[in-house]
Amino acid sequence: MKKVAILQSNYIPWKGYFDLIASVDEFIIYDDMQYTRRDWRNRNQIKTSQGLQWLTVPVRVKGRYLQKIRETEIDESVWSSNHWKTLYQNYHRAKYFSQIADWLEPLYGANYTHLSEMNRCFIQQVCNYLGIKTYISNSWNYHLVDGKTERLVELCKQAGAKEYVSGPAAKKYIDENAFLEKGIKLTWFDYEGYLEHPQLWGTFNHYVSILDLLFNCGPESYLYMKYGKPENLRATAA
């Protein structure tokens, strides 16, 4: 029974984002949605000796922010080198920093033009490192219809899904009956119950970028994730 999850792309998202990816057969990046400011699309947090710090990718926003996420361009600046310097300063003492830096640092040297393109590159490389084999697609690979729930249902139908796995925040607007009427099971993903992993800089925080987990735990990161264990990872869906 094919499982699908649909979520907007985030910049170096937290571990729960990757657990959601690992729990399904196909993960659809939903970047046909409107770009929103001060959101997770272009920023995330890391831990530092001074507390939590935002890493924000500067973007070009037109008019009243009616552009789609996938249309949002990255503003030309030195943001990438600044982000890498900040990561180095705060994590170079972490146990697995050098190992992660081997594949992460080159990502900050690439020439990206659009936010969604960049986010997907980072997401895919993290998945590769964790051994997550879920097939990742884009919402614009499919025919989109109007309506919040209706569009999700239609995406699931076109992807051949029999089960849709959603984050709990969507309970505020999803019409569960719309899925049931089309014979698609709706499952709410549970982000509770994470174990604390070794972490630098004071009080533990689960909700920072997954880079925190990777730098500190490296190949043992899956021990602190829900679906990261090798026996739970899914084969790539056709």
C-alpha positions as protocol buffer text, in pm:
chain_id: "A"
residue {
  index: 1
  type: MET
  ca { x: 0 y: 0 z: 0 }
}
residue {
  index: 2
  type: LYS
  ca { x: 173 y: 314 z: -121 }
}
residue {
  index: 3
  type: LYS
  ca { x: 214 y: 594 z: 130 }
}
residue {
  index: 4
  type: VAL
  ca { x: 261 y: 959 z: 31 }
}
residue {
  index: 5
  type: ALA
  ca { x: 346 y: 1274 z: 229 }
}
residue {
  index: 6
  type: ILE
  ca { x: 319 y: 1629 z: 92 }
}
residue {
  index: 7
  type: LEU
  ca { x: 504 y: 1919 z: 247 }
}
residue {
  index: 8
  type: GLN
  ca { x: 659 y: 2251 z: 149 }
}
residue {
  index: 9
  type: SER
  ca { x: 1036 y: 2264 z: 125 }
}
residue {
  index: 10
  type: ASN
  ca { x: 1230 y: 2403 z: 421 }
}
residue {
  index: 11
  type: TYR
  ca { x: 1586 y: 2522 z: 457 }
}
residue {
  index: 12
  type: ILE
  ca { x: 1794 y: 2256 z: 639 }
}
residue {
  index: 13
  type: PRO
  ca { x: 1484 y: 2139 z: 833 }
}
residue {
  index: 14
  type: TRP
  ca { x: 1469 y: 1963 z: 1169 }
}
residue {
  index: 15
  type: LYS
  ca { x: 1486 y: 1585 z: 1216 }
}
residue {
  index: 16
  type: GLY
  ca { x: 1107 y: 1542 z: 1221 }
}
residue {
  index: 17
  type: TYR
  ca { x: 1089 y: 1657 z: 858 }
}
residue {
  index: 18
  type: PHE
  ca { x: 1320 y: 1374 z: 756 }
}
residue {
  index: 19
  type: ASP
  ca { x: 1135 y: 1120 z: 966 }
}
residue {
  index: 20
  type: LEU
  ca { x: 819 y: 1212 z: 778 }
}
residue {
  index: 21
  type: ILE
  ca { x: 1004 y: 1159 z: 448 }
}
residue {
  index: 22
  type: ALA
  ca { x: 1140 y: 823 z: 564 }
}
residue {
  index: 23
  type: SER
  ca { x: 794 y: 702 z: 672 }
}
residue {
  index: 24
  type: VAL
  ca { x: 648 y: 712 z: 320 }
}
residue {
  index: 25
  type: ASP
  ca { x: 715 y: 576 z: -30 }
}
residue {
  index: 26
  type: GLU
  ca { x: 690 y: 912 z: -208 }
}
residue {
  index: 27
  type: PHE
  ca { x: 746 y: 1258 z: -68 }
}
residue {
  index: 28
  type: ILE
  ca { x: 598 y: 1542 z: -275 }
}
residue {
  index: 29
  type: ILE
  ca { x: 758 y: 1883 z: -229 }
}
residue {
  index: 30
  type: TYR
  ca { x: 458 y: 2117 z: -227 }
}
residue {
  index: 31
  type: ASP
  ca { x: 619 y: 2437 z: -354 }
}
residue {
  index: 32
  type: ASP
  ca { x: 324 y: 2560 z: -560 }
}
residue {
  index: 33
  type: MET
  ca { x: 204 y: 2725 z: -241 }
}
residue {
  index: 34
  type: GLN
  ca { x: 241 y: 3098 z: -179 }
}
residue {
  index: 35
  type: TYR
  ca { x: 575 y: 3205 z: -34 }
}
residue {
  index: 36
  type: THR
  ca { x: 541 y: 3331 z: 323 }
}
residue {
  index: 37
  type: ARG
  ca { x: 782 y: 3557 z: 509 }
}
residue {
  index: 38
  type: ARG
  ca { x: 939 y: 3472 z: 846 }
}
residue {
  index: 39
  type: ASP
  ca { x: 868 y: 3105 z: 789 }
}
residue {
  index: 40
  type: TRP
  ca { x: 1075 y: 2788 z: 757 }
}
residue {
  index: 41
  type: ARG
  ca { x: 1104 y: 2811 z: 378 }
}
residue {
  index: 42
  type: ASN
  ca { x: 1426 y: 3016 z: 386 }
}
residue {
  index: 43
  type: ARG
  ca { x: 1552 y: 2991 z: 741 }
}
residue {
  index: 44
  type: ASN
  ca { x: 1623 y: 2762 z: 1033 }
}
residue {
  index: 45
  type: GLN
  ca { x: 1790 y: 2763 z: 1372 }
}
residue {
  index: 46
  type: ILE
  ca { x: 2114 y: 2622 z: 1509 }
}
residue {
  index: 47
  type: LYS
  ca { x: 2262 y: 2614 z: 1859 }
}
residue {
  index: 48
  type: THR
  ca { x: 2547 y: 2846 z: 1955 }
}
residue {
  index: 49
  type: SER
  ca { x: 2731 y: 2942 z: 2272 }
}
residue {
  index: 50
  type: GLN
  ca { x: 2505 y: 3250 z: 2281 }
}
residue {
  index: 51
  type: GLY
  ca { x: 2182 y: 3055 z: 2240 }
}
residue {
  index: 52
  type: LEU
  ca { x: 1971 y: 2980 z: 1932 }
}
residue {
  index: 53
  type: GLN
  ca { x: 2064 y: 3161 z: 1610 }
}
residue {
  index: 54
  type: TRP
  ca { x: 1872 y: 3195 z: 1284 }
}
residue {
  index: 55
  type: LEU
  ca { x: 2039 y: 3115 z: 954 }
}
residue {
  index: 56
  type: THR
  ca { x: 1836 y: 3301 z: 690 }
}
residue {
  index: 57
  type: VAL
  ca { x: 1869 y: 3280 z: 313 }
}
residue {
  index: 58
  type: PRO
  ca { x: 1794 y: 3624 z: 160 }
}
residue {
  index: 59
  type: VAL
  ca { x: 1529 y: 3612 z: -112 }
}
residue {
  index: 60
  type: ARG
  ca { x: 1370 y: 3850 z: -358 }
}
residue {
  index: 61
  type: VAL
  ca { x: 1004 y: 3910 z: -280 }
}
residue {
  index: 62
  type: LYS
  ca { x: 778 y: 4078 z: -533 }
}
residue {
  index: 63
  type: GLY
  ca { x: 465 y: 4284 z: -469 }
}
residue {
  index: 64
  type: ARG
  ca { x: 248 y: 4155 z: -187 }
}
residue {
  index: 65
  type: TYR
  ca { x: 424 y: 3821 z: -159 }
}
residue {
  index: 66
  type: LEU
  ca { x: 191 y: 3649 z: -407 }
}
residue {
  index: 67
  type: GLN
  ca { x: 471 y: 3453 z: -568 }
}
residue {
  index: 68
  type: LYS
  ca { x: 491 y: 3077 z: -528 }
}
residue {
  index: 69
  type: ILE
  ca { x: 769 y: 2919 z: -329 }
}
residue {
  index: 70
  type: ARG
  ca { x: 918 y: 2767 z: -643 }
}
residue {
  index: 71
  type: GLU
  ca { x: 921 y: 3111 z: -809 }
}
residue {
  index: 72
  type: THR
  ca { x: 1114 y: 3271 z: -523 }
}
residue {
  index: 73
  type: GLU
  ca { x: 1465 y: 3374 z: -623 }
}
residue {
  index: 74
  type: ILE
  ca { x: 1765 y: 3385 z: -393 }
}
residue {
  index: 75
  type: ASP
  ca { x: 1911 y: 3731 z: -351 }
}
residue {
  index: 76
  type: GLU
  ca { x: 2271 y: 3750 z: -466 }
}
residue {
  index: 77
  type: SER
  ca { x: 2490 y: 3803 z: -160 }
}
residue {
  index: 78
  type: VAL
  ca { x: 2753 y: 3636 z: 54 }
}
residue {
  index: 79
  type: TRP
  ca { x: 2490 y: 3449 z: 256 }
}
residue {
  index: 80
  type: SER
  ca { x: 2627 y: 3102 z: 171 }
}
residue {
  index: 81
  type: SER
  ca { x: 2981 y: 3172 z: 289 }
}
residue {
  index: 82
  type: ASN
  ca { x: 2845 y: 3343 z: 600 }
}
residue {
  index: 83
  type: HIS
  ca { x: 2624 y: 3045 z: 680 }
}
residue {
  index: 84
  type: TRP
  ca { x: 2914 y: 2804 z: 642 }
}
residue {
  index: 85
  type: LYS
  ca { x: 3139 y: 3018 z: 861 }
}
residue {
  index: 86
  type: THR
  ca { x: 2869 y: 3024 z: 1128 }
}
residue {
  index: 87
  type: LEU
  ca { x: 2827 y: 2647 z: 1112 }
}
residue {
  index: 88
  type: TYR
  ca { x: 3203 y: 2598 z: 1137 }
}
residue {
  index: 89
  type: GLN
  ca { x: 3238 y: 2835 z: 1431 }
}
residue {
  index: 90
  type: ASN
  ca { x: 2967 y: 2660 z: 1630 }
}
residue {
  index: 91
  type: TYR
  ca { x: 3012 y: 2295 z: 1533 }
}
residue {
  index: 92
  type: HIS
  ca { x: 3376 y: 2236 z: 1437 }
}
residue {
  index: 93
  type: ARG
  ca { x: 3433 y: 2076 z: 1779 }
}
residue {
  index: 94
  type: ALA
  ca { x: 3144 y: 1832 z: 1726 }
}
residue {
  index: 95
  type: LYS
  ca { x: 3249 y: 1468 z: 1694 }
}
residue {
  index: 96
  type: TYR
  ca { x: 3146 y: 1419 z: 1331 }
}
residue {
  index: 97
  type: PHE
  ca { x: 3190 y: 1769 z: 1194 }
}
residue {
  index: 98
  type: SER
  ca { x: 3464 y: 1674 z: 946 }
}
residue {
  index: 99
  type: GLN
  ca { x: 3268 y: 1379 z: 810 }
}
residue {
  index: 100
  type: ILE
  ca { x: 2956 y: 1585 z: 748 }
}
residue {
  index: 101
  type: ALA
  ca { x: 3157 y: 1880 z: 615 }
}
residue {
  index: 102
  type: ASP
  ca { x: 3295 y: 1660 z: 335 }
}
residue {
  index: 103
  type: TRP
  ca { x: 2957 y: 1660 z: 158 }
}
residue {
  index: 104
  type: LEU
  ca { x: 2787 y: 1962 z: 319 }
}
residue {
  index: 105
  type: GLU
  ca { x: 3044 y: 2235 z: 253 }
}
residue {
  index: 106
  type: PRO
  ca { x: 3030 y: 2186 z: -130 }
}
residue {
  index: 107
  type: LEU
  ca { x: 2654 y: 2254 z: -115 }
}
residue {
  index: 108
  type: TYR
  ca { x: 2732 y: 2601 z: 15 }
}
residue {
  index: 109
  type: GLY
  ca { x: 2963 y: 2658 z: -278 }
}
residue {
  index: 110
  type: ALA
  ca { x: 2701 y: 2584 z: -544 }
}
residue {
  index: 111
  type: ASN
  ca { x: 2537 y: 2860 z: -748 }
}
residue {
  index: 112
  type: TYR
  ca { x: 2163 y: 2848 z: -675 }
}
residue {
  index: 113
  type: THR
  ca { x: 1913 y: 3085 z: -833 }
}
residue {
  index: 114
  type: HIS
  ca { x: 1587 y: 2970 z: -669 }
}
residue {
  index: 115
  type: LEU
  ca { x: 1505 y: 2885 z: -309 }
}
residue {
  index: 116
  type: SER
  ca { x: 1312 y: 2566 z: -381 }
}
residue {
  index: 117
  type: GLU
  ca { x: 1590 y: 2427 z: -598 }
}
residue {
  index: 118
  type: MET
  ca { x: 1843 y: 2492 z: -322 }
}
residue {
  index: 119
  type: ASN
  ca { x: 1625 y: 2346 z: -47 }
}
residue {
  index: 120
  type: ARG
  ca { x: 1576 y: 2027 z: -244 }
}
residue {
  index: 121
  type: CYS
  ca { x: 1952 y: 1985 z: -293 }
}
residue {
  index: 122
  type: PHE
  ca { x: 2011 y: 2006 z: 81 }
}
residue {
  index: 123
  type: ILE
  ca { x: 1716 y: 1779 z: 161 }
}
residue {
  index: 124
  type: GLN
  ca { x: 1828 y: 1516 z: -90 }
}
residue {
  index: 125
  type: GLN
  ca { x: 2186 y: 1510 z: 37 }
}
residue {
  index: 126
  type: VAL
  ca { x: 2074 y: 1471 z: 398 }
}
residue {
  index: 127
  type: CYS
  ca { x: 1848 y: 1184 z: 289 }
}
residue {
  index: 128
  type: ASN
  ca { x: 2139 y: 1024 z: 105 }
}
residue {
  index: 129
  type: TYR
  ca { x: 2356 y: 1041 z: 416 }
}
residue {
  index: 130
  type: LEU
  ca { x: 2084 y: 893 z: 638 }
}
residue {
  index: 131
  type: GLY
  ca { x: 2008 y: 618 z: 388 }
}
residue {
  index: 132
  type: ILE
  ca { x: 1652 y: 740 z: 329 }
}
residue {
  index: 133
  type: LYS
  ca { x: 1550 y: 597 z: -10 }
}
residue {
  index: 134
  type: THR
  ca { x: 1207 y: 758 z: -38 }
}
residue {
  index: 135
  type: TYR
  ca { x: 1127 y: 885 z: -389 }
}
residue {
  index: 136
  type: ILE
  ca { x: 1111 y: 1267 z: -387 }
}
residue {
  index: 137
  type: SER
  ca { x: 900 y: 1450 z: -645 }
}
residue {
  index: 138
  type: ASN
  ca { x: 765 y: 1801 z: -699 }
}
residue {
  index: 139
  type: SER
  ca { x: 401 y: 1910 z: -691 }
}
residue {
  index: 140
  type: TRP
  ca { x: 441 y: 2070 z: -1033 }
}
residue {
  index: 141
  type: ASN
  ca { x: 501 y: 1723 z: -1178 }
}
residue {
  index: 142
  type: TYR
  ca { x: 127 y: 1671 z: -1127 }
}
residue {
  index: 143
  type: HIS
  ca { x: -197 y: 1835 z: -1235 }
}
residue {
  index: 144
  type: LEU
  ca { x: -314 y: 2068 z: -957 }
}
residue {
  index: 145
  type: VAL
  ca { x: -675 y: 2145 z: -870 }
}
residue {
  index: 146
  type: ASP
  ca { x: -833 y: 2413 z: -649 }
}
residue {
  index: 147
  type: GLY
  ca { x: -912 y: 2369 z: -280 }
}
residue {
  index: 148
  type: LYS
  ca { x: -677 y: 2297 z: 11 }
}
residue {
  index: 149
  type: THR
  ca { x: -791 y: 1944 z: 85 }
}
residue {
  index: 150
  type: GLU
  ca { x: -907 y: 1870 z: -269 }
}
residue {
  index: 151
  type: ARG
  ca { x: -561 y: 1945 z: -408 }
}
residue {
  index: 152
  type: LEU
  ca { x: -394 y: 1711 z: -158 }
}
residue {
  index: 153
  type: VAL
  ca { x: -643 y: 1435 z: -236 }
}
residue {
  index: 154
  type: GLU
  ca { x: -587 y: 1476 z: -610 }
}
residue {
  index: 155
  type: LEU
  ca { x: -209 y: 1467 z: -568 }
}
residue {
  index: 156
  type: CYS
  ca { x: -243 y: 1143 z: -374 }
}
residue {
  index: 157
  type: LYS
  ca { x: -468 y: 994 z: -643 }
}
residue {
  index: 158
  type: GLN
  ca { x: -229 y: 1086 z: -923 }
}
residue {
  index: 159
  type: ALA
  ca { x: 65 y: 944 z: -726 }
}
residue {
  index: 160
  type: GLY
  ca { x: -124 y: 617 z: -673 }
}
residue {
  index: 161
  type: ALA
  ca { x: -133 y: 655 z: -295 }
}
residue {
  index: 162
  type: LYS
  ca { x: -359 y: 450 z: -72 }
}
residue {
  index: 163
  type: GLU
  ca { x: -246 y: 632 z: 242 }
}
residue {
  index: 164
  type: TYR
  ca { x: -166 y: 997 z: 306 }
}
residue {
  index: 165
  type: VAL
  ca { x: 62 y: 1078 z: 600 }
}
residue {
  index: 166
  type: SER
  ca { x: 23 y: 1433 z: 728 }
}
residue {
  index: 167
  type: GLY
  ca { x: 185 y: 1644 z: 996 }
}
residue {
  index: 168
  type: PRO
  ca { x: -48 y: 1714 z: 1292 }
}
residue {
  index: 169
  type: ALA
  ca { x: -64 y: 2089 z: 1226 }
}
residue {
  index: 170
  type: ALA
  ca { x: -282 y: 2022 z: 920 }
}
residue {
  index: 171
  type: LYS
  ca { x: -567 y: 1904 z: 1145 }
}
residue {
  index: 172
  type: LYS
  ca { x: -676 y: 2268 z: 1151 }
}
residue {
  index: 173
  type: TYR
  ca { x: -783 y: 2268 z: 787 }
}
residue {
  index: 174
  type: ILE
  ca { x: -790 y: 1917 z: 636 }
}
residue {
  index: 175
  type: ASP
  ca { x: -1129 y: 1762 z: 563 }
}
residue {
  index: 176
  type: GLU
  ca { x: -1075 y: 1397 z: 656 }
}
residue {
  index: 177
  type: ASN
  ca { x: -1391 y: 1285 z: 476 }
}
residue {
  index: 178
  type: ALA
  ca { x: -1250 y: 1402 z: 143 }
}
residue {
  index: 179
  type: PHE
  ca { x: -977 y: 1138 z: 173 }
}
residue {
  index: 180
  type: LEU
  ca { x: -1214 y: 866 z: 293 }
}
residue {
  index: 181
  type: GLU
  ca { x: -1450 y: 928 z: 0 }
}
residue {
  index: 182
  type: LYS
  ca { x: -1164 y: 854 z: -240 }
}
residue {
  index: 183
  type: GLY
  ca { x: -1053 y: 543 z: -53 }
}
residue {
  index: 184
  type: ILE
  ca { x: -735 y: 704 z: 83 }
}
residue {
  index: 185
  type: LYS
  ca { x: -641 y: 642 z: 445 }
}
residue {
  index: 186
  type: LEU
  ca { x: -539 y: 955 z: 637 }
}
residue {
  index: 187
  type: THR
  ca { x: -270 y: 909 z: 903 }
}
residue {
  index: 188
  type: TRP
  ca { x: -140 y: 1178 z: 1138 }
}
residue {
  index: 189
  type: PHE
  ca { x: 234 y: 1169 z: 1193 }
}
residue {
  index: 190
  type: ASP
  ca { x: 348 y: 1173 z: 1557 }
}
residue {
  index: 191
  type: TYR
  ca { x: 649 y: 1392 z: 1634 }
}
residue {
  index: 192
  type: GLU
  ca { x: 652 y: 1306 z: 2006 }
}
residue {
  index: 193
  type: GLY
  ca { x: 893 y: 1079 z: 2192 }
}
residue {
  index: 194
  type: TYR
  ca { x: 1233 y: 1175 z: 2053 }
}
residue {
  index: 195
  type: LEU
  ca { x: 1537 y: 1082 z: 2261 }
}
residue {
  index: 196
  type: GLU
  ca { x: 1788 y: 1353 z: 2343 }
}
residue {
  index: 197
  type: HIS
  ca { x: 2114 y: 1321 z: 2151 }
}
residue {
  index: 198
  type: PRO
  ca { x: 2460 y: 1452 z: 2244 }
}
residue {
  index: 199
  type: GLN
  ca { x: 2445 y: 1827 z: 2184 }
}
residue {
  index: 200
  type: LEU
  ca { x: 2674 y: 2125 z: 2235 }
}
residue {
  index: 201
  type: TRP
  ca { x: 2589 y: 2454 z: 2404 }
}
residue {
  index: 202
  type: GLY
  ca { x: 2368 y: 2418 z: 2708 }
}
residue {
  index: 203
  type: THR
  ca { x: 2001 y: 2325 z: 2737 }
}
residue {
  index: 204
  type: PHE
  ca { x: 1889 y: 2056 z: 2493 }
}
residue {
  index: 205
  type: ASN
  ca { x: 1663 y: 2156 z: 2200 }
}
residue {
  index: 206
  type: HIS
  ca { x: 1491 y: 1909 z: 1965 }
}
residue {
  index: 207
  type: TYR
  ca { x: 1372 y: 2166 z: 1713 }
}
residue {
  index: 208
  type: VAL
  ca { x: 1691 y: 2301 z: 1561 }
}
residue {
  index: 209
  type: SER
  ca { x: 1814 y: 2206 z: 1213 }
}
residue {
  index: 210
  type: ILE
  ca { x: 1899 y: 1839 z: 1161 }
}
residue {
  index: 211
  type: LEU
  ca { x: 2257 y: 1953 z: 1102 }
}
residue {
  index: 212
  type: ASP
  ca { x: 2291 y: 1967 z: 1482 }
}
residue {
  index: 213
  type: LEU
  ca { x: 2213 y: 1595 z: 1504 }
}
residue {
  index: 214
  type: LEU
  ca { x: 2439 y: 1505 z: 1211 }
}
residue {
  index: 215
  type: PHE
  ca { x: 2740 y: 1701 z: 1335 }
}
residue {
  index: 216
  type: ASN
  ca { x: 2712 y: 1548 z: 1682 }
}
residue {
  index: 217
  type: CYS
  ca { x: 2611 y: 1191 z: 1599 }
}
residue {
  index: 218
  type: GLY
  ca { x: 2714 y: 1123 z: 1239 }
}
residue {
  index: 219
  type: PRO
  ca { x: 2641 y: 761 z: 1135 }
}
residue {
  index: 220
  type: GLU
  ca { x: 2462 y: 702 z: 1466 }
}
residue {
  index: 221
  type: SER
  ca { x: 2206 y: 976 z: 1397 }
}
residue {
  index: 222
  type: TYR
  ca { x: 1941 y: 717 z: 1313 }
}
residue {
  index: 223
  type: LEU
  ca { x: 1944 y: 605 z: 1678 }
}
residue {
  index: 224
  type: TYR
  ca { x: 1775 y: 934 z: 1767 }
}
residue {
  index: 225
  type: MET
  ca { x: 1516 y: 927 z: 1488 }
}
residue {
  index: 226
  type: LYS
  ca { x: 1190 y: 739 z: 1450 }
}
residue {
  index: 227
  type: TYR
  ca { x: 1223 y: 594 z: 1101 }
}
residue {
  index: 228
  type: GLY
  ca { x: 1596 y: 627 z: 1049 }
}
residue {
  index: 229
  type: LYS
  ca { x: 1680 y: 274 z: 1152 }
}
residue {
  index: 230
  type: PRO
  ca { x: 1794 y: 64 z: 855 }
}
residue {
  index: 231
  type: GLU
  ca { x: 1511 y: -188 z: 894 }
}
residue {
  index: 232
  type: ASN
  ca { x: 1255 y: 93 z: 865 }
}
residue {
  index: 233
  type: LEU
  ca { x: 1394 y: 261 z: 554 }
}
residue {
  index: 234
  type: ARG
  ca { x: 1186 y: 212 z: 242 }
}
residue {
  index: 235
  type: ALA
  ca { x: 1301 y: 113 z: -103 }
}
residue {
  index: 236
  type: THR
  ca { x: 1267 y: 378 z: -374 }
}
residue {
  index: 237
  type: ALA
  ca { x: 912 y: 378 z: -511 }
}
residue {
  index: 238
  type: ALA
  ca { x: 858 y: 352 z: -884 }
}
